[in-house]
């Protein structure tokens, strides 16, 4: 594809150290590949929602980039509706398996104006420079191109966080990385220069018989702790205490309800053909209208 005129580019950044360990993040993506199909429910839920939202779009967006390709499902879904698809993933093996490129979202290796559509599923919650990543995603879109994204946001995993905090009450470590809420995500979209930005969310309920199974699922869906300043691994005693606290919150059937708060983003690259913004406070825009590019 002509869109793959690659160049490594990154918006101007300050000198703050990375929050996430890029190499560890890539290794986590690669480790999950052999068993991802057994732990893909979160990715599947987000991807299905993004494809449903894309179905509401009334424009032809022929050349697409998928960011986050742990299997071939996103590529297949987009090709099934006539898109020409390129893939990119933070993990080397994941990118290779998809015939794509390895990248960090805040250093996208694509030329400006390369794609009509970007679908980013399940990775933006662990990007070091999320504002920069959104700016680059806007840049690599063609004018009037659409970005759709989904990731786990603030409010996710409250039971696990509570259990870990209680288990290490004297010296708690950060075992779950910081998360972005819907309002902040919407602000970042606007600051990145997207037209008609929309940020919304939904809650996915999941139930577990024990905390170890939950932690196992997180690891093999690529959602493990990739922080640069990682807390020491849980001791056996701490894990036992965490399991007890998690079990204390169980329903009568012995399973504990956990929650994933999913954030969805959409935005268009500005184009002169788009209608101008209405007077501030004069109206609100529905998600359906934004996806159709209406004002």
C-alpha positions, 0 to 999 in steps of 0.5 A: 500500500502506498500508505506504508511510506514509513517514517518514525515521527513523534510530536515534541515531548518534554524530558519526563521519563517514560511511565511505561517500559516500552520493551516490557510492554512489547514482551507482554504482547508477544507472550500472550499470543499463543493463548490469547484466544482463551482470554480475548473476551475484553478485546472482542467486546471492544472490537465488536463495539468499534465495528458496530460504530463503524457501520453507522458511518456513511462515508467510504473510508477505503484504507484503514490502519488497525492498531492492536492486532493480537489476532487477525479478527480486526483485519478480517472484520474490516476487509469483510466490509471492503477496507484495505487494511494495514496492521501495527502492534506494540509487540514484534511477534503480534505485528509480524503475525499480522504482516504489519509493523511494530510500533509505539503509538506515540512514534507512529512510523507512517507518513502524514495523510496515509489512511482514511480510517484508524481503528485502535483497539485495546492498547492506548491505556498503556501509551507513554504519551497519549496526547502525542499518540492522538496527535500522530493518529490525526496526522496520519489520517487523510483529511476527513478521515476517522479515528475510532479507539477503545481501551480500558479506562478509569474505574476498571478493576475496583475489586482487584485494586481493593484486594491488593491494597488490603493485602499490602496495607503497610507498604502498598505497591502500584500493581495496576497502572494509572487509567484515563477517564472518559472526560479526560479522554474527550479533552485530549481528543479536542487538544489533539485537533480532532473535529467532532470529538466524542468520548463515551464509555460502557461498563463490562461486568465479569465474574470470577471464582478467585483472584488468581484466575482474574490475574491470569486473564489479565496477563494473557490478554496483554494487560499486565503491569508494564510500569517502569517503576514496578512494585515488587512481586506479591509475596505468597502471604500477600497473594493469600491475603488478596485472595481472601479479600477478593473472596469476601466480596463474592456473591452467594454463588461464590463468584466475585463481580469485577468491572471493566470501564471501557472508554470509546473515542471517535474523531475526524481529521478536519477538512474544509468540507466539514460544517463549522462548529455551532455557537458554544452552548447552542446544541449538543452532538449525538454520537450517531451524528458525529460518526456520520460527520454531521454537525 
